[in-house]
Amino acid sequence: MSEQKIRKQDLKKVDDTLYEIPKGTRNFMRVPARLYADDALLEAALADLSVEQLVNTTALPGVVSHTLAMPDIHQGYGFPIGGVAATALPDGVISPGGIGYDINCGVRLLASNIHSEEFLRHRETVVDALARSVPTGVGRGGDVKVDRNEMDVVLREGARWAVKHGFGSQEDLSVTEEGGGFTTADPDAVSPKAKERGNDQLGTLGSGNHFLEVQEVAEIYDEEVARALGLFLGQITVLIHSGSRGLGHQVCTDYVQRFQKSLRTYGIELPDRELVCTPFNSPEGKEYWGAMQAAANFAWCNRQLLAHRVRAVFTETLKGKVKDAGLRQIYDVAHNIAKIEEYTIDGRKMKLCIHRKGATRAFPAGSPDLPPIYRSIGQPVLIPGSMGTESYVLIGQKGSIDATFGTTCHGAGRSLSRAAAKRGSRAEDVVRDLAKQGILVKGASMAGIVEEMPDAYKDVSRVVNIVHKAGIARKVARLRPLGVIKG
């Protein structure tokens, strides 16, 4: 870490939503660092080391334009969570800390044909069935098990593997980022230990901040876009938040250790060793790229299987009680990932490795990477809150391309550590308070529930309003929780 912590006076206020730490604030800075926030969110960010981590990312070899962080920024490993950095190819670096340990942690939104008034009569039955059906918790395995050879197929194909085996449809793949899987993933770059850790974890939710949430559309801000997405007021939706489980964590662990040894080989000096990196076009960089994509494919397959479980529960528990549950997929987005994308920097088109850690793409209308069904309106952006607060659906805006490499926030962002949350509250009180708000909560453990209490997170509405005001992503709908399954 740098010797002196970044102070508020080190930041230049660009406008009501954006602050900049100028190049030169630290000797190692190759580019400026930018942070989207209002005054209150800035104070929260300065309370930990996340802004210092953001500044450190400007030292990455090959970094271009500026590094940046979203208003949900908080301290992570190397990069802050909510951090974004672009490095020029082929010689710029790739950093596992810029993607994170839970590779392709992301969210998937399903929209039903059911109105909340109809659903609430059966809510407890459905939520109890979901809690029984969806495996949750640390190390918890599922019933979809694959051998070593089949695991390699999963890592190559991602969600396509699940659909081939009857868990979903081609329509799901068409509205999943990357069509549900990178086509250049390399299972051979994933260690046997990582594959072993993921062996029985397909179709499982995991622990920590992962969740499955039944919601209702409580407010619509943009009627035209909501209609195009198939959202209506009072509609029941399901949001699934999970990632690559132990497999992705082990991939990150393996390559962080390997890259630590290669820093000297490539003469890379960093202000923080947690930023460990290697040239993208080096043998080590190419192998990590293939392994990261394979772990991302595992996560897309995992969410596809979870969506299948949710649909099965809705069908079984509501049979004869509602006309048609539906549960059509709106979109699936990644939060912890790297992508190769093309941007114009100083008048020159460049291929860049975009690191997004706790951040999600927000591509505008017309982007060729979007599914045809959404190309005329822009990319759906899914921003989950905590288990007692609303989530949001937004749509990507043109302003994101020049300002943020097509990126926006991914959630509320923690304001309390897990240890601090457990010191300050009792799980029983959290569950009771949420019940008073009409929110039914089921968890793998009471400790897990208190760690994820609403007060442990920043105000998601405040975070979303910043990106809306900045012209990065526009608000479409607000989703209110009715039932929550916590990892």
PyMOL commands that set and color helices and strands:
alter all, ss='L'
color gray80, all
select helices_A, chain A and resi 8-10+39-46+50-59+96-98+116-120+123-133+148-157+159-164+170-174+177-180+187-189+192-198+223-229+245-262+273-275+283-318+372-374+399-404+418-424+427-436+446-451+454-456+460-469
alter helices_A, ss='H'
color red, helices_A
select strands_A, chain A and resi 12-15+18-21+33-36+67-74+81-88+93-94+106-115+211-220+235-242+278-279+328-334+336-345+348-357+359-361+380-383+391-396+407-409+440-443+473-486
alter strands_A, ss='S'
color yellow, strands_A
deselect
rebuild
show_as cartoon
